[in-house]
Amino acid sequence: MTSTKNDTTNEQPTITDLLDQLDNDPENRNNLPDELNLLPLREVVIFPVLVAPLGVGRENSVKLVNASVVGGNRLIGVATLRDPSVENPTLDDIYPVGTVVAIRMMGQTSEGIRLIVQGLSRFRVLEAIQTTPYLRVRIETIPEPEIPQDKDTAMEIEALRRQIGNLFKRAVSLSPELPDEMQGLVNNVEDPRTLTDLIAGQTPRLTTPERQEILETIDIQARMTKLMELLAREVQVLELGSKLESQVSTELGKSQREYYLREQMKAIQKELGEGDDRTQELEELKEKIEAAKMPEEALKEANRELDRLSRMNPAAPEYTVSRTYIDWLVALPWAVFTEDNLDISAVKEVLDADHTGLDKVKDRILEFLAVRKFKTAGTMRQPILCFVGPPGVGKTSLGKSIAHAMGRKFIRISLGGIRDEAEIRGHRRTYIGSLPGQIIQGIRRAGSNNPLFMLDEIDKVAADFRGDPSSALLEVLDPEQNNSFRDHYLEVPFDLSKVLFITTANILDTILPPLRDRMEIIEIAGYTEEEKVAIAKQHLVPKQIAEHGIEGRIEFTDEALTQIVRFYTREAGVRNLEREIATICRKATRAFAENKLESLVVTADQVTEYLGVPRLDIEEAVHRASQPGVAIGLVWTPVGGDIIFIEATAMPGEKGFNLTGQLGDVMRESAQAALSYIRGHIEDIQAPVDFYQKHDIHIHVPAGSIPKDGPSAGVTMVTALASLFSERPVKPLLAMTGEITLSGKVLPIGGVKEKVLAARRAGINTVILPERNRKDLLEDVPEEVRKELKIEYVSTIEEVLRLALEPAPTAANDVSTNKPKKIKSDAAAVA
Ligand code: ADP
């Protein structure tokens, strides 16, 4: 705090002090410096000639005072803050007119330092010449105005002086704060300028802006008139107060007395212009509470809080807390809802118009809504929809479409990384600055009590010591409980049962099981190249063209879109695709604006021109996989399918086996199984029989920062090892996936569609799949993809190796010499 108050009774300057200082015109008064350290004041205005105490607590202000006293001239500028709550004020926060003061005395207190200062002259701030650690400003002192000598004006001033004097005397006699001797001021101070300033500084209950206005009023008649008006008001209030007081002081019951005191407070507040606002504020809140149509429990709580609020001092911190709480209660859509449009065919139209393809998904959504339509009549019990799929496949935009089609508000929060129950359910009001949790905040933003509420990344909710957010989520999502959801902050229940919750996730596996049980899973896998081109044509391109305002001037050919999809994006969804299209639109817009182009048809060539030469993943794949010991696997990741390289190397040693690349337990186990299988079939793969006895084996799965797990890399591990042991490289552009058993069987795996699409994206031409996944492929993978890839179905490891490995080198005999001919160093393998 910069300063506190200057009217602490025990430090009130005595009348003698005040009079004393007037006799001896303070030194330097007419010879003040034009640069000063500027101390901002809170709710205090210091006038010239007045002596006043000041408390200084803020660290930078203490520095300022010390610098001005030690080695300084003890002169500083003081000026008042426009808004007393500002913490680190800049020049803009401070009134431009202040007072040069001399520091007369300085003492240490527990809260900082205490000063006695004396005002010398008004000044105006010209500019800041230093802002840290404290303000230093260039100033212009404002001399006191000459008193006009003509008779009329002089008389007018004298009349004002007397009027002010009388009002002040009256105020002193009525006011408990002012000692009676203050009346002496009026008789002893002749100069009307000095008298006005002194009284303006002494009169209690003038507001800061009022005092500041007097400080800023230089013209003497104007200054006196202003003060007279304020004094008249003050006297009126005091008179009213004493009238009430005398009534009250007659023997009255406690409650009556309180009533009168309250009336008195109201009257005073009203006189001060505050009461109006205050009563009006309370009235408004009361109306809002009624208008919000809360259920009984909430209404009771709101009224109780309002009652508390009406008895609080608006300056107290609890006032804001209480006020904020009522604001929250009245802002919630207790009784506001939107009418549902459950016409299934209309919803279908909107979904179709907004999204290309996704037929299965749309059907599931429509079924879900149809069921809901019939259930609304009876119970509301229904599972929550959960869209699972990689980023950019349209989960969010489907949600928006559904909301749009049903005529509901749409609201979305991300649960990613939420660890604390309070983020869902809010903090108790006892915490400073506490707020309701995300759910209630979302409902408030939605402005209706039946929005479509999307909870993103429900697979990324984690639990830790701060509490388990999933239990709060369970309550939110449980139709049995969510009609009386209790937020810690609100304390009263809110009915969430009409909300349509839809969750989204990238991975199914990490959704906590109890949550998963509540949900109806709808999987949205990645798109094929053709689907992406279609989406681009029908949605992304028109959207970007409209956003750039270049309708009719640009066109994309199918080849161009295919080119972007194939060579510039590697993703399951269409986010990057949209981004690349936006890049081209942006560059074209610029060319149009610079008149370099009239219109543009984007062809494959233009794509290269605008986006640069594409990276060629295929070359890399061929190159890396040409070494014996390297095989390409297909994996499923939360962001879609991908290819991985599994690299096996051997170095002289003895049966060591090392695995690196952040592999999970299941993947490590399948590596062990692969090794055991190879050791058991060493002759079948035409490798030296004692190869393992003489070597240490190291399997590395690059991109080490990404944790990898799952059994589906089994076939790839076994192939990499067989390739290493036998020195037969794996055929180029071939990738595989499948779980293995020790007995040499190949078992089916999940995520077939994602993996096959990833293989095609990466330019793979042959894919080895478990026989038992044949059905998935036919069901899930579109024909055009199947046509372009050669798919080999296998049931045994033997078949995998036969299909995957190049024939044994012609000098196969060398193998029997037991001498490892080409051992790659570890570093080379990883590079
Ligand atoms: P997600 O929520 O799955 O990460 P978004 O909903 O944010 O994905 O989709 C990314 C962008 O792709 C959006 O602009 C969306 O409209 C568009 N999009 C995705 N799939 C389709 C589709 N099938 N048809 C039309 N636009 C789509």
Boltz pocket constraint, residues with backbone or C-beta under 6 A from the ligand:
constraints:
  - pocket:
      binder: B
      contacts: [[A, 354], [A, 355], [A, 356], [A, 357], [A, 358], [A, 389], [A, 390], [A, 391], [A, 392], [A, 393], [A, 394], [A, 395], [A, 396], [A, 397], [A, 398], [A, 535], [A, 539], [A, 540], [A, 573], [A, 574], [A, 575], [A, 578]]
      max_distance: 6.0
